[in-house]
Amino acid sequence: MIFAEIKPQIEQLSPGEMIKALAYLKHLLRASTVGNQQDLARRHAEIEAGRKVSLGEAKQRLGNP
């Protein structure tokens, strides 16, 4: 499939659906990079080793009370 084939369908999407499509495409691009795969593998290993964050700590890091 080439872009010219799906472009008309993209143009018919609502703004909300376009945002979802954009987020999905960005996800695919990031997921396919070696650097991102290595980072995810490192973070997964940290979690498996017991380095976890509580919900309260996560909210603090994100600036949410």
C-alpha positions as a Python dict, from the first residue, in 0.01 Angstrom:
ca = {
    (1, 'M'): (0, 0, 0),
    (2, 'I'): (124, 347, -78),
    (3, 'F'): (39, 681, 80),
    (4, 'A'): (-156, 801, -224),
    (5, 'E'): (-399, 513, -169),
    (6, 'I'): (-479, 600, 193),
    (7, 'K'): (-456, 981, 172),
    (8, 'P'): (-823, 1026, 65),
    (9, 'Q'): (-935, 814, 361),
    (10, 'I'): (-721, 1017, 602),
    (11, 'E'): (-872, 1340, 469),
    (12, 'Q'): (-1221, 1211, 557),
    (13, 'L'): (-1134, 1149, 923),
    (14, 'S'): (-1266, 1374, 1196),
    (15, 'P'): (-1006, 1585, 1379),
    (16, 'G'): (-1024, 1345, 1675),
    (17, 'E'): (-964, 1043, 1455),
    (18, 'M'): (-676, 1222, 1282),
    (19, 'I'): (-512, 1276, 1621),
    (20, 'K'): (-549, 906, 1699),
    (21, 'A'): (-398, 814, 1362),
    (22, 'L'): (-108, 1054, 1418),
    (23, 'A'): (-42, 914, 1766),
    (24, 'Y'): (-44, 561, 1626),
    (25, 'L'): (198, 649, 1347),
    (26, 'K'): (432, 819, 1594),
    (27, 'H'): (414, 510, 1815),
    (28, 'L'): (506, 285, 1523),
    (29, 'L'): (802, 504, 1431),
    (30, 'R'): (934, 515, 1788),
    (31, 'A'): (878, 144, 1848),
    (32, 'S'): (1079, 53, 1541),
    (33, 'T'): (1397, 240, 1641),
    (34, 'V'): (1681, 43, 1796),
    (35, 'G'): (1743, 310, 2061),
    (36, 'N'): (1383, 298, 2179),
    (37, 'Q'): (1381, -81, 2187),
    (38, 'Q'): (1697, -77, 2400),
    (39, 'D'): (1549, 182, 2636),
    (40, 'L'): (1229, -21, 2677),
    (41, 'A'): (1433, -337, 2741),
    (42, 'R'): (1640, -154, 3007),
    (43, 'R'): (1328, -20, 3179),
    (44, 'H'): (1164, -362, 3170),
    (45, 'A'): (1474, -516, 3330),
    (46, 'E'): (1466, -252, 3605),
    (47, 'I'): (1102, -330, 3679),
    (48, 'E'): (1170, -703, 3683),
    (49, 'A'): (1459, -641, 3925),
    (50, 'G'): (1217, -476, 4167),
    (51, 'R'): (1274, -109, 4084),
    (52, 'K'): (914, 4, 4084),
    (53, 'V'): (733, 328, 4158),
    (54, 'S'): (422, 363, 4372),
    (55, 'L'): (115, 538, 4234),
    (56, 'G'): (172, 829, 4473),
    (57, 'E'): (533, 869, 4362),
    (58, 'A'): (430, 854, 3996),
    (59, 'K'): (173, 1129, 4054),
    (60, 'Q'): (436, 1342, 4228),
    (61, 'R'): (680, 1299, 3940),
    (62, 'L'): (409, 1400, 3696),
    (63, 'G'): (307, 1698, 3907),
    (64, 'N'): (-39, 1562, 3988),
    (65, 'P'): (-159, 1584, 4347),
}
